[in-house]
Amino acid sequence: MIAKISCAALHGVDAFEVRLEVDFSRAGLPAFNMVGLAEGAVREAGSRVFTALRNCGCAVPTGRVTVNLAPADCRKAGSAYDLPLALALLAATGKLNPEVLTGFYCLGELSLNGEVRPIPGVLPVALLAKEAGAGGLIVPRGNAAEAALVEGLPVYGVAALADALELLQGADGAAGRLLAGAPERNELAESLLAFPLDYAEVKGQAHAKRAMEIAAAGGHNILLVGPPGSGKTMLARRLPGIMPPLDFEEALEVTKIYSVAGQLKSGQALVAQRPFRAPHHTTSYAGLVGGTGYPKPGEISLAHRGVLFLDELPEFQKHSLEILRQPLEAGQITLSRAAQSVDYPANFMLVAAMNPCPCGYYGSGGAGNRPDETAGRPCTCSPAAVRRYRGKLSGPLLDRFDLHLEVPAVSYSDFLSQSEERESRPSRLSGPSGLDGSAAMRERVLAARVRQAARYAGTGCRCNADLDGRLLEEHCSLRHLDRAGQDFLEQAMRRLGFSARAHSRILRVARSIADLEGEADVRVGHLAEALNCRVLDRPLDSADEGGR
């Protein structure tokens, strides 16, 4: 007798249908054969399923069992096939009516005593089942909240094999008891805004907070350069708190990735806040970009729609850094392995931090300090060592950063109090945002994003950092500048030797500054502030005279 049930396999962050077919025959010697390009964990399902059925009092008769996973030319991995295999095996042996399996999608790992354990990748399968018009989805109870995000699809969360049997056999009240309810949108909306870190906790660094606000307003990548202890990590970790909250569609995108990667907590329905990923500089190439022999999302995909923070940037492996160039431009990463080639979303804001030199104190030997302050710690590196250190970052990679910002050591007076900054704001870069907390900064960022959404409506462009090609020419090109702005940018290009990519990024950043100030046009002041946020484009000898 043959029984069939629908389950699914993953390809990237999407799912495709797998038809699990079981044939049971008493003819011949007892055997268990599985075909259909199954990985090791899938082939081991037979031992788990037979033991679970026996311990649940549903032991199947001895015979020849053949299992086919169709389509047979696509690889299947993981333990999600245990529960559908158990149900199909019961149907094939006559202990369950095969017709009750029709219309259901089913996933779940079985323990040896028949409990159903959570598995990764349920949300993409729920979306597939909804698109296929399935009559219901049977998943582990720990995954039910995640699957219930898909509206219009009945989701049944089972804690044990016995629950699934009650549901399929139509036991009284089983469907109502196991049906998972969708989470309330209001509760999700509240969790989107709950971010524990605040820029009000950062002492001093008014110009750095202003730059972080600009980056958040336009979705720009930013590189922070400064000595140890200057607050680079504090600034980076608070960035998600001023970024616009995820809308529901973005949250679904992020949740799919975390579900496939197996990083959703049991019972967690949605990744409601923008991700912040901070891998260590010893992270391997595969850990950063994703995949080993069988592709899996890496850190850059887990940072999708959020922030990827790379501290001690020059200490990362060079080939790992260079691979970032593709996702920074395309918003996705393509992984080609011997087994298959998959695309993972990777549209993130890159925030990186580095010391100015190997010892970390280049430029902090007293230059720029106020008269009432002591000089900083002197740099012990030779000019050649500084150049070698900064040379670990290629020009094409640096071009991908819209802002390069110096973050000097915090002065003693700033550490004690910010009263001096309230009385005097010496530069445009310090701006009024320098003394604000995250709430006020977020309001300005949201207002800037609203202007961008109205400007780019219907184009697929979400923020200024996405401007490219025709859209860049249409909304942020030289012809949109007045004569003073064109002359200013031309002189800067000639003096600093910008690449065409750096030129475009300066225009995008200037556009974001104008949006923060509610200006319709980009002016010279906006261009000047954008240029002040690209310190690594200046010659090393003139970047800071106080290093030696």
Secondary structure, 3 states (H helix, E strand, C coil): CEEEEEEEEEECCEEEEEEEEEEEECCCCCEEEEECCECHHHHCHHHHHHHHHHHCCCCCCCCEEEEEEECCCCCECCCCCHHHHHHHHHHHCCCCCHHHHCCEEECCEECCCCEEECCCCHHHHHHHHHHHCCCEEEEEHHHHHHHCCCCCCCEEEECEHHHHHHHHCCCCCHHHHHECCCCCHHHHHHHHHCCCCCHHHCCCCHHHHHHHHHHHHHCCCEEEECCCCCCHHHHHHCHHHHCCCCCHHHHHHHHHHHHHCCCCCCCCCCCCCCCEECCCCCCCHHHHHECCCCCCECHHHHCCCCEEEECCHHHCCHHHHHCCHHHHHHCEEEEECCCCEEEEECCCEEEEEECCCCCCCCCCCCCCCCCCCCCCCCCCCCHHHHHHHHCCCCHHHHHCCCEEEECCCCCHHHHHCCHHHHHCCCCCCCCHHHHCCHHHHHHHHHHHHHHHHHHCCCCCCCCHHHCCHHHHHHHCCHHHCCHHHHHHHHHHHHHHCCCHHHHHHHHHHHHHHHHHCCCCCCCHHHHHHHHHCEHHHCCHHHHCCCCC
